[in-house]
Amino acid sequence: MQKSILIIGASGQIGTELTLKLREINGKNAVIASDIHEGNEELMQSGPFEFINAMDFERILNIVHKYRITDIYLMAAMLSATGEKFPEKAWDLNMNSLFNVLNLAKAGLIKKVFWPSSIAVFGPTTPKENTPQNTIMEPSTVYGISKQTGERWCEYYFNKFNVDVRSIRYPGIISWKANPGGGTTDYAIEIYHKALLNGAYNSFLTKDSKLPMMYIDDAIDATIKIMDAPPEAIKIRSSYNLAGMSFTPEEVSTEIIKHIATFKISYNPDFRQSIADSWPKSIDDSKAREDWNWKHKIDLEKMTKLMLKNLSLKYQE
């Protein structure tokens, strides 16, 4: 049976590039993008788009029937920093949207679900270095609490109802195509924009705040790879650890200076610092590497070259 894919939250940072890549692989009409607001021009012109509120079950059901959807990627969420400002809204969106999609799969209306978790599931008591797949989880943000709870529900729906749901714990994702979405790791996107526009950046994290990060191409590759893996290869049905690189604001700055010698960075930590302090510094993703052959390709040096090159071209348009 041919795949018919629905991406909910397609206008966001990961959703945008995931949509484009899946259309490249499966054909533009096989991938339906959806969100509560339009995406960028490239997204909107590359294939079908539907307006969907991720909490509107009837609307999602209508689109599933209309396009005979087989796979759903649920990318809609309220991220860490924004979620702390609107905790009840974050909980409602992050949890109810997941139930909507899991229940469609439970009813046999779709075959496969992708739902992203996050390093936010970890907390201050979690081991910071090489954080294991199975470890203490005491998240301190609404986003993290909702993601940890979501992991438990995903595993429950797999065990009780045989729902084929797959998940990875994204680290901070860095891309140049879409704007930052309100996450604590977003400094690592903003810094490249400010380097090119202003030659300086005021970081909201301290210079030595080390966090797990990943370039968007690796994140998209991992997302597609886990969904393409045979069901028996997916041995973890809560969510897989995923790692690419770990670095600090100071280390990013050092890489940028190799290309923009006059670049300056300053530090003015805000409320996001306490969120960053509660998260791991590096991640052990050996289970993903063993089970479905995950392997990252892009390090900090390569990423810096890609970000500065692509953003320079973008600003010249």
N, C-alpha and C positions, 0 to 999 in steps of 0.2 A: 504493500500500500504506500502511495506517495505521501511524503510529509506535507502537512500544512501547518505552519508555525505562527503562533500569536505571541508577540512581545508586548507585555504590559509595562509601561514605563520606558517606552522606546526613545523618548526625547531627552533622557538623562545622559549623564557622562558615559556610563558603560552601555546603556541601552542603544544609544546612537550608533556606536561603532559595531556593536554586536549585530544590530539590524543590517547594516551595510555588508558585513562579512557573511552573514547567513544568506542574504540575497545573492551575493556573488557565488556562493556554493550551490544554493538550491533553486535559483531563479527568482526574479523580483516578485512574481505573483504568488509564490509559495510562502512568502513571509509577510505577515500583516503587522505593521507597526501600529501602536496605539499609546495614547497618553491623554492627560487632561488638557494639555496645550500642545500646539504644533511644535515640531522639532526644527532643526536648521534646514536650510534650503536643500542640501544634499540628501538628507533623510526624506524630506517630503516629496522630492522629485524622483526618488529611486524605486518607488513601489507604493502599494496601497497603504492608506492611513485611516484609522478610525479613532474618534474621540471616545475614550473610556475612562471612567473613574474606577480605580481598582477596587473600591468598596461597593460598587454597584453590581451585585450578582446577576440581576436580570439582564443588564446590558452586556456583561461578559458572555452569558449564556446565549444571547441573541447572536453575538459575533461568532461564537463557537459553531452554532448551527449554520449561519450564513456562509462561512468559509470552510466548513467541515474540518475544523481544527483538530490536529492530532497531538501537537506538542505546545506547551505554554512555558515561556520564560517570564517569570514574575520579577521584574526589575524595579518596580515602584516601591519606594520606601522613604521615610523621613530619616535623614542621617543624624549622626551623633550630636553635632553642635546645635543644629536647628531643633532637634528633638528635645534638648534640654530647655529650650525656650517655650516649647509647646508639648509638654509631656503626655497629656491625655490624647491629643491629636496624633502624636507619634505612635502611641500604643494602638489606637484604633486603626490607623492606616496599616501599620506593619503587621498586625495580627489578623484583622478581618480580611484583608486582601489575600493572605495566605489560606485562610479557611475557604474562601470562595473557590480558589483554584484546586485545593486538595479535595473538596467535595465534588467538583466536576469530575476529577479523576476517579474518586470513589464510586461515582454513579456510572462509570464506564464511558463517559462522554468524551474524554481525552485519554491518550495513552501514556504520556510522559510529562513530567513537571521538572523545571529547573527553578530552584529558589536559592538566592544568594544569602549566605550568612556572612560573618565578619569577625575580624580579630577583636571586635568590641565585646564578644561573648566572654572574653577573659577579663580578669579584674586585678585589683591590687595584690591579692594573695596568690595569684598564678605565678609559677616560675617564669622569670623574665627572659632568660636566654634559652634558645632552642626549645621553646614551649612545646610540650608533647601533644600528640593527638588527643589523648585522654588525660585530663588533669583537673585541678581545682578550677571551678568557674564561679566567680562571684562578681558579676559585672556591676559597675557603679553608675551606668547611664541607662536612660530609658531605651535607647537604641540597642544597647547590649543586652538588656533584660528581654526585650522583644525578640532579639535574634536567638538568644539561648532558649527561650520558650518555643520559638519556631522550630528549632532543631529537634526538640523533644516531640513536637507534634508531627514533624516529617517522619521521624522514626516510628512513631505510633501508627500513623496511617499506612506505612509500609508493612509493619508487623501484623496489624489487625485487618487491613483491607487490601493488602498487596498493591498499594499505590506505588507506581514506579517514579519516585521522587528522588532527585539528585541535587547535591548541594556542595558548595565550597565556601570556606571562610576567606573572603577576600581580605588582603592587606590593604594599605593605602594605594589607590589606583591613580596613575598619572597619565594624562593625555593632553593633547593640544587642541583637539577638535571641539570639544564641548566645554562649557564653563564649569568651574568648581560647583559642587552641589550642596555645600554646607557641612562638610566633614572636617574632622580634626586634622587629618593628613593633607588637607587642601593647600597648606602653605607650600608644599612641594610642587604645586602647579602654579600658584600665584607668583612664586619667586622668579620663574622664567619670564612670565609676562612683564613683571616690574623691572627685571634686568634689562629687557629690550626697550621698554617705554621710558623708564626713569633712571636707569643705571644704578638703582638702589632699592633695597627692600627692608621693611621693618617686620621682623618675624614675630608671630604671636606665640612661638615656642622658644625655649632657651636653646642656646647653641649646641648643647650636648644631648638634646632629646632624640634618642635613637628609636626609630620605629620601622616595622616591616613595610616595605613598599614593593610596587610592581608596575612596570610599564604596561600600558593598555593592550598592546599587541599580545603580550604573554597572558594577560587576564582573559582576553577573548579566546585565545588558543586553548586555554585550560577549560573554559566554559563549554566550548564546542566538543573538545576531546572527551570530557566526562559524559556528555549527552550522547556521543556516538559510541561509547564503550558498550560491550554486551552486558546485559543485566547482571550476569553472574560475576563480572569483574568488580561491580560496585558493592564492596563488602561493608561499607559504612553508610548508613542511611540517615544519620543525623547531619553531619557536614564534615568535609575533609579539610584539614589544614592545608594551606597553600602558601608557598614562599617564593620570593624572587631575590630581593636584596634588602638590606637594612642600612640606613644611613641617618645622619643628623643634619640639621640646617647648616651647620658650619661646613660639613663635608660637601653638601650641594653647592654652597657658595664657593668653595675651593675649586670645584669643577667648572663653575661658570666663569671664574676669573681667568681660567685657561683660554677662554674665548673672548671675554669682555674684561680686559685688564683693569679698567677703572671701576668695576662693579663694587659696591659697598653694601654690607649688611649690618643691620642693627637689631636689637632684641628688646621686645616689650611684651613679655608673657601676659596672657589674659586668661579667662576662665577655661579655655581649651587646654591649658597646661596641665591642669589636674586630670583631665580626661586622658591626655597622652601619658601621664605618669602612671596611670592605672593599666596601661596596655603592655603587651610583650615588646621586647627589643628585637628578638629574632624568633623564627618559627621552624619547628621540625615538621617537614612535610613528606617524610619518607613513606608514609602509607599511600599517599597519592602517587608517588613515584613507583611504588611496588605494584599497586592494584591496577592502575590504568596508564602507566608509562608517562606520567607528567614530567616535563623538564622545561625549565625557563631558559630564555636565550639572551635577555638584555640586562646588562649591568648599569651602574650609575654613569660610567663614562660614555657608553653608547647612548643611553637615554638622554643625557645632557646635549649631545650632538644633535639627536633627533628633535628634541624639543626646541632648541634654539633655531635650527634650520627651518622647521615647519612653521614656527610662530613668526619668524622673520618674513617668510613668504606670505603668510596670512596678513600681516600688518602692511605689506606692500600692495595688497589688492585694492 
